[in-house]
Amino acid sequence: MKIAIFHHTPFGGAFRHMAKVAKYLAKRHQVTIFTTYDEPNLPQATSPEVKTISIPTTPIKIPRPLKRLPLLSNLASLIDLVRYRRSEKRIARTVEKEGFNLLLAFPHWGTQAPQVLSLCNLPKIYYCQEPHRRLYEAPLYGLETSLSFKKRLSKIINFPYNLIRKHLDYKGLTSADLVVANSYHTAEGVIKTYGIFPRVASLGVDFSAFAPPKKPPKENGYLLSVGALTAQKGHWFALEAIAALPKELKFPLHIVANLELERWGERLRKMAQKLDVKLVIRMNLNDRQLCDAYAGAEVVLCCQVVEPFGLIPLEALAVGRPVLAVREGGFRETLKDCKGALLADRHLPTFSKELAKLLKDPRRRVQMGEHGRRFVERHWGWERSVAHLETIIDEFMSEGGRESWKGS
């Protein structure tokens, strides 16, 4: 079977999953990745059997002083949506002309559900990492609602643009013949947001890339939080939890991120200074560097707000590090019955108390790391996860690629 995979995703967990899917499917199928994102890590992340066709469509770059003009930024973003559509229409015509049997689409960083889904006439599957949360969910009270007059004005100006993005996301997702979600939590979100019933195929961990180090890490003695510099990734809560610790337990917080929105890096630095917590922010690490960052952490803190799946704690466990996560979203699913991770409510005294217990007990942290590695090896290997996705694809194609979410 000829499978066309589409993606427009920066390097990170979602990108790594897409690359592993392509690599696994290429064992039995002819796989070509079509991308509009200029990602240099793509060829080495897949395999020689996977062909890549790139049509880079990068956002219009606005000089930093002009970014403060909402109307100009809005106009550039609208132009970008048109450019994305042209590139994705070109991809749609190519996959139809070259006789592909299936289009497997992954999220688009600009529109979430890519426009290629509504432009292509092949059987189509959309792998949904999450609904477009910034468009559908309420802003976080106190973090995203306490806005200056300038930001409130910007939100009003951006309203038409966000309305268009919302339309494109909904049209793209509902154009898919089958939607696959990365967790049951995400599946419930898809049902509530779009009224569509998805299948579920989870993500998995690459044990060759994420494994306990053979040598002691060069840098250690810090707590780690991983994720984009946004309010949704919860780094602010990790800072508050560390600030509530006794002075002798206040380890520095290292944040590893692949992108930043709304100047959250600056906000976190100011917060850390105010809370008297040492903060280090590291951007755009590759897999080896990320593995080293996990390995040097005393505890990996996962404070993301209602995280759809939760690949970060699984990668940390694979490296043999203990995890403390908030009891929300996909974490309740992925970390269920895991002795290498603790779940705590997003209640600052409770979370900070659990963190203090871990930091006072080095032996327990070692034991948790050992249990965690065995746990992910047993339940969360990427080959097992992608094999389940392939089963779903085979069932879908054997049924003639019908729109299964609409019922019989």
C-alpha positions as CSV (number, residue, x, y, z in Angstrom):
1,M,0.0,0.0,0.0
2,K,1.2,3.5,-0.9
3,I,0.8,5.8,2.2
4,A,1.3,9.6,2.1
5,I,2.1,11.1,5.4
6,F,1.6,14.9,5.9
7,H,3.0,16.9,8.8
8,H,3.8,20.5,9.6
9,T,5.3,20.2,13.1
10,P,8.4,21.5,14.8
11,F,10.9,19.1,16.4
12,G,9.5,17.7,19.6
13,G,7.4,14.8,20.9
14,A,4.7,15.0,18.2
15,F,7.4,15.2,15.5
16,R,9.3,12.2,16.9
17,H,6.0,10.2,17.0
18,M,5.3,11.0,13.4
19,A,8.8,10.0,12.3
20,K,8.5,6.6,14.2
21,V,5.1,6.0,12.5
22,A,6.7,6.5,9.1
23,K,9.7,4.3,10.0
24,Y,7.5,1.4,11.2
25,L,5.0,1.6,8.4
26,A,7.8,1.6,5.8
27,K,8.6,-2.0,6.8
28,R,5.4,-3.2,5.0
29,H,4.3,-0.2,2.9
30,Q,5.6,2.4,0.5
31,V,5.7,5.5,2.6
32,T,6.3,9.1,1.5
33,I,6.3,12.1,3.9
34,F,5.0,15.4,2.5
35,T,5.9,18.3,4.7
36,T,5.5,22.1,4.5
37,Y,7.8,22.6,7.6
38,D,11.5,23.0,7.1
39,E,12.8,20.4,9.6
40,P,16.4,19.4,9.1
41,N,16.1,16.5,11.6
42,L,13.5,14.6,9.4
43,P,15.7,12.4,7.3
44,Q,17.8,11.0,10.2
45,A,14.6,10.6,12.3
46,T,13.0,8.1,9.9
47,S,14.8,5.6,7.7
48,P,16.2,5.3,4.2
49,E,13.1,3.5,3.0
50,V,11.0,6.6,3.7
51,K,10.9,9.2,0.9
52,T,10.6,12.9,1.9
53,I,9.1,15.6,-0.3
54,S,9.4,19.0,1.3
55,I,7.6,22.2,0.3
56,P,8.8,24.6,3.0
57,T,6.2,27.2,3.8
58,T,7.6,29.3,6.6
59,P,5.6,32.1,8.3
60,I,6.3,35.6,7.1
61,K,9.0,37.1,9.3
62,I,8.1,40.5,10.8
63,P,10.9,42.6,12.3
64,R,10.7,42.5,16.1
65,P,9.8,46.2,16.6
66,L,6.8,45.8,14.2
67,K,5.5,42.7,16.0
68,R,3.9,45.0,18.5
69,L,1.5,46.2,15.8
70,P,-1.5,43.7,16.1
71,L,-3.0,44.7,12.7
72,L,0.3,44.0,10.9
73,S,0.9,40.7,12.6
74,N,-2.7,39.7,11.9
75,L,-2.4,40.5,8.2
76,A,0.8,38.5,8.0
77,S,-0.9,35.5,9.7
78,L,-3.8,35.6,7.3
79,I,-1.4,35.7,4.3
80,D,0.3,32.6,5.9
81,L,-3.0,30.7,5.9
82,V,-3.4,31.4,2.2
83,R,0.2,30.2,1.5
84,Y,-0.3,27.1,3.6
85,R,-3.5,26.3,1.6
86,R,-1.6,26.6,-1.7
87,S,1.2,24.3,-0.6
88,E,-1.3,21.7,0.8
89,K,-3.4,21.9,-2.3
90,R,-0.3,21.1,-4.3
91,I,0.4,18.2,-2.1
92,A,-3.1,16.9,-2.4
93,R,-3.0,16.9,-6.2
94,T,0.4,15.2,-6.1
95,V,-0.7,12.3,-3.9
96,E,-3.9,11.8,-6.0
97,K,-1.9,11.9,-9.3
98,E,0.8,9.5,-8.1
99,G,-1.6,6.8,-7.0
100,F,-1.4,6.8,-3.2
101,N,-3.9,4.7,-1.4
102,L,-4.1,6.6,1.9
103,L,-3.4,10.0,3.3
104,L,-2.3,9.9,7.0
105,A,-2.2,13.5,8.3
106,F,-0.6,14.8,11.5
107,P,-1.3,18.2,13.0
108,H,-0.4,21.5,11.4
109,W,1.3,23.9,13.7
110,G,-0.7,26.8,12.2
111,T,-4.2,25.4,11.8
112,Q,-4.1,22.2,13.9
113,A,-6.1,20.0,11.6
114,P,-4.3,20.5,8.2
115,Q,-6.1,22.0,5.2
116,V,-4.9,19.1,3.0
117,L,-7.6,16.9,4.6
118,S,-10.3,19.0,3.0
119,L,-8.4,19.2,-0.3
120,C,-7.6,15.6,-1.0
121,N,-10.0,13.0,-2.4
122,L,-8.2,9.9,-1.1
123,P,-9.2,7.9,2.0
124,K,-7.9,10.1,4.9
125,I,-7.0,9.4,8.5
126,Y,-6.2,12.3,10.9
127,Y,-4.0,11.6,13.9
128,C,-5.2,14.1,16.5
129,Q,-2.8,15.0,19.2
130,E,-5.3,17.4,20.8
131,P,-8.1,19.8,19.8
132,H,-7.0,23.3,19.2
133,R,-7.0,24.3,22.8
134,R,-6.1,28.0,22.3
135,L,-9.2,28.4,20.2
136,Y,-11.7,26.2,22.1
137,E,-10.7,26.3,25.8
138,A,-11.1,29.2,28.3
139,P,-8.0,31.1,29.1
140,L,-6.3,30.2,32.4
141,Y,-7.7,32.5,35.0
142,G,-5.0,34.9,36.4
143,L,-2.4,33.7,33.8
144,E,-4.1,34.5,30.5
145,T,-7.0,36.6,31.7
146,S,-5.2,39.5,33.5
147,L,-4.4,41.3,30.3
148,S,-3.2,44.9,29.8
149,F,-5.3,47.2,27.6
150,K,-2.9,46.6,24.7
151,K,-3.3,42.9,24.9
152,R,-7.1,43.1,25.2
153,L,-7.1,45.3,22.1
154,S,-4.9,42.7,20.4
155,K,-7.3,39.9,21.3
156,I,-10.2,41.9,19.7
157,I,-8.2,42.5,16.5
158,N,-7.2,38.8,16.4
159,F,-10.8,37.6,16.7
160,P,-11.5,37.4,13.0
161,Y,-8.2,35.6,12.4
162,N,-8.9,33.1,15.1
163,L,-12.4,32.6,13.8
164,I,-10.9,31.6,10.4
165,R,-8.4,29.3,12.1
166,K,-11.3,27.7,14.0
167,H,-13.2,27.1,10.8
168,L,-10.2,25.6,9.0
169,D,-9.5,23.3,12.0
170,Y,-13.1,22.1,12.1
171,K,-13.3,21.7,8.4
172,G,-10.0,19.8,8.2
173,L,-10.9,17.4,11.0
174,T,-14.4,16.7,9.8
175,S,-13.1,16.0,6.3
176,A,-11.1,13.0,7.6
177,D,-12.7,9.7,7.1
178,L,-11.3,8.5,10.4
179,V,-9.9,10.4,13.4
180,V,-7.4,8.7,15.7
181,A,-6.6,10.2,19.1
182,N,-3.5,9.8,21.1
183,S,-5.3,8.9,24.4
184,Y,-8.8,8.3,25.7
185,H,-8.6,11.7,27.4
186,T,-8.0,13.3,24.0
187,A,-10.7,11.2,22.4
188,E,-13.2,12.6,24.9
189,G,-12.0,16.1,24.0
190,V,-12.6,15.4,20.3
191,I,-16.1,14.2,21.0
192,K,-16.9,17.3,23.1
193,T,-15.3,19.7,20.7
194,Y,-16.2,18.3,17.3
195,G,-18.9,15.7,17.9
196,I,-16.8,13.0,16.3
197,F,-16.0,9.6,17.7
198,P,-12.3,8.7,17.2
199,R,-10.3,5.6,17.6
200,V,-7.4,5.6,20.1
201,A,-3.7,4.7,19.3
202,S,-1.3,6.0,21.9
203,L,2.3,7.3,21.5
204,G,5.3,5.3,22.6
205,V,8.9,5.7,23.8
206,D,12.0,5.0,21.8
207,F,14.2,3.0,24.2
208,S,17.3,3.3,22.1
209,A,17.1,7.1,22.3
210,F,15.9,7.4,25.9
211,A,17.8,5.0,28.2
212,P,19.6,5.3,31.6
213,P,23.1,6.7,31.0
214,K,26.1,4.4,31.1
215,K,28.2,7.2,32.7
216,P,27.1,9.7,35.4
217,P,25.7,12.8,33.7
218,K,28.0,15.8,33.4
219,E,25.4,18.0,35.1
220,N,23.0,17.1,37.8
221,G,21.5,18.5,41.0
222,Y,18.4,20.2,39.5
223,L,14.7,19.7,38.9
224,L,13.5,19.5,35.3
225,S,10.3,20.7,33.5
226,V,9.9,20.0,29.8
227,G,7.6,21.7,27.3
228,A,7.0,24.8,25.3
229,L,7.2,28.2,27.0
230,T,3.4,28.7,27.3
231,A,1.0,28.9,30.2
232,Q,-0.4,25.5,29.3
233,K,2.9,23.7,30.0
234,G,2.7,24.6,33.7
235,H,6.3,25.7,34.3
236,W,4.9,28.5,36.5
237,F,3.5,25.9,38.9
238,A,6.8,24.0,39.0
239,L,8.5,27.3,40.1
240,E,5.8,27.9,42.8
241,A,6.2,24.3,44.1
242,I,10.0,24.8,44.4
243,A,9.6,28.1,46.1
244,A,7.4,26.5,48.7
245,L,10.2,24.0,49.7
246,P,12.5,24.4,52.7
247,K,15.7,26.3,51.7
248,E,17.9,23.2,51.8
249,L,15.7,21.5,49.2
250,K,15.5,24.4,46.8
251,F,17.2,22.9,43.8
252,P,17.4,25.0,40.6
253,L,14.7,24.5,38.0
254,H,15.9,23.6,34.4
255,I,13.3,24.1,31.7
256,V,13.7,22.5,28.3
257,A,11.6,24.0,25.5
258,N,11.2,23.9,21.7
259,L,9.3,27.1,21.3
260,E,8.0,30.2,23.1
261,L,4.7,32.0,22.8
262,E,3.6,35.4,24.3
263,R,7.0,36.1,25.9
264,W,6.5,33.4,28.5
265,G,10.3,33.0,28.8
266,E,10.6,36.5,30.1
267,R,7.6,36.0,32.4
268,L,9.1,32.9,33.9
269,R,12.4,34.6,34.5
270,K,10.7,37.4,36.4
271,M,8.7,34.9,38.4
272,A,11.8,32.9,39.3
273,Q,13.6,36.1,40.4
274,K,10.6,37.1,42.6
275,L,10.3,33.6,44.1
276,D,14.1,33.3,44.6
277,V,14.4,30.2,42.5
278,K,17.4,29.7,40.2
279,L,16.1,29.1,36.7
280,V,17.9,27.8,33.6
281,I,16.0,27.7,30.2
282,R,17.4,25.6,27.4
283,M,15.9,25.7,23.9
284,N,15.8,23.3,21.0
285,L,17.7,20.3,22.4
286,N,18.1,17.2,20.2
287,D,17.2,13.7,21.5
288,R,20.6,13.0,22.9
289,Q,20.7,16.4,24.8
290,L,17.2,15.9,26.0
291,C,18.1,12.4,27.3
292,D,21.1,13.9,29.1
293,A,18.8,16.6,30.6
294,Y,16.5,13.9,32.0
295,A,19.4,11.9,33.3
296,G,20.8,14.8,35.4
297,A,17.4,15.6,37.1
298,E,16.7,14.7,40.7
299,V,13.0,14.6,39.8
300,V,11.2,15.4,36.6
301,L,8.2,17.7,37.3
302,C,5.2,17.4,35.0
303,C,2.9,20.3,35.7
304,Q,1.2,20.6,32.3
305,V,-2.4,21.8,32.4
306,V,-4.6,18.9,31.4
307,E,-1.9,17.4,29.2
308,P,-3.6,15.4,26.4
309,F,-1.3,12.4,26.6
310,G,2.0,12.8,28.5
311,L,5.0,11.6,26.6
312,I,7.4,13.6,28.7
313,P,7.0,11.6,31.9
314,L,7.3,8.3,30.0
315,E,10.6,9.5,28.4
316,A,11.9,10.5,31.9
317,L,10.9,7.1,33.3
318,A,12.7,5.4,30.4
319,V,15.9,7.2,31.4
320,G,15.4,6.0,34.9
321,R,14.3,9.2,36.6
322,P,11.5,9.6,39.1
323,V,8.5,11.7,38.0
324,L,6.1,13.9,40.0
325,A,3.1,14.9,37.9
326,V,-0.2,16.7,38.5
327,R,-3.3,14.4,38.6
328,E,-4.8,15.7,35.4
329,G,-5.5,14.8,31.7
330,G,-3.5,12.0,30.1
331,F,-1.2,11.6,33.0
332,R,-3.9,9.7,34.9
333,E,-3.9,7.3,31.9
334,T,-0.3,6.9,31.1
335,L,1.0,6.7,34.7
336,K,-1.7,4.5,36.1
337,D,-0.2,1.8,38.3
338,C,3.3,3.1,37.8
339,K,5.6,2.8,40.8
340,G,8.1,5.2,39.2
341,A,5.8,8.2,39.2
342,L,3.7,10.0,41.7
343,L,0.5,11.8,40.9
344,A,-0.6,14.8,43.1
345,D,-3.4,17.3,43.0
346,R,-2.7,20.7,41.6
347,H,-2.8,22.1,45.1
348,L,0.4,23.9,45.9
349,P,0.9,22.7,49.5
350,T,0.1,19.0,48.6
351,F,2.4,19.0,45.5
352,S,5.2,20.7,47.2
353,K,5.0,18.3,50.2
354,E,5.2,15.3,47.9
355,L,8.2,16.9,46.1
356,A,9.9,17.5,49.5
357,K,9.4,13.8,50.5
358,L,11.1,12.7,47.3
359,L,14.0,15.1,47.6
360,K,14.7,13.9,51.2
361,D,14.9,10.3,50.1
362,P,17.6,9.5,47.5
363,R,17.1,5.8,47.8
364,R,13.4,6.0,47.0
365,R,14.3,8.1,43.9
366,V,16.6,5.4,42.7
367,Q,14.0,2.7,43.3
368,M,11.4,4.7,41.5
369,G,13.7,5.2,38.5
370,E,14.3,1.4,38.2
371,H,10.5,0.7,38.5
372,G,9.8,3.4,35.9
373,R,12.1,1.9,33.3
374,R,10.6,-1.5,33.7
375,F,7.1,0.0,33.5
376,V,7.6,1.8,30.2
377,E,9.4,-1.2,28.7
378,R,6.4,-3.3,29.6
379,H,3.6,-0.9,28.4
380,W,4.9,2.0,26.3
381,G,7.4,0.9,23.6
382,W,6.9,2.9,20.4
383,E,6.8,-0.3,18.2
384,R,3.9,-1.6,20.2
385,S,2.1,1.7,19.9
386,V,2.6,2.1,16.2
387,A,1.7,-1.6,15.6
388,H,-1.7,-0.8,17.1
389,L,-2.1,2.2,14.8
390,E,-1.2,0.0,11.8
391,T,-4.0,-2.4,12.9
392,I,-6.4,0.5,12.9
393,I,-5.2,1.5,9.4
394,D,-5.6,-2.0,8.1
395,E,-9.1,-2.3,9.5
396,F,-10.0,1.1,8.0
397,M,-8.8,0.2,4.6
398,S,-10.4,-3.3,4.6
399,E,-13.7,-1.5,5.3
400,G,-13.2,0.5,2.1
401,G,-12.0,3.7,3.8
402,R,-15.5,4.7,4.8
403,E,-16.3,7.6,7.1
404,S,-16.5,5.4,10.2
405,W,-17.1,8.3,12.6
406,K,-20.5,9.0,11.0
407,G,-21.7,5.5,12.0
408,S,-23.2,2.9,9.8
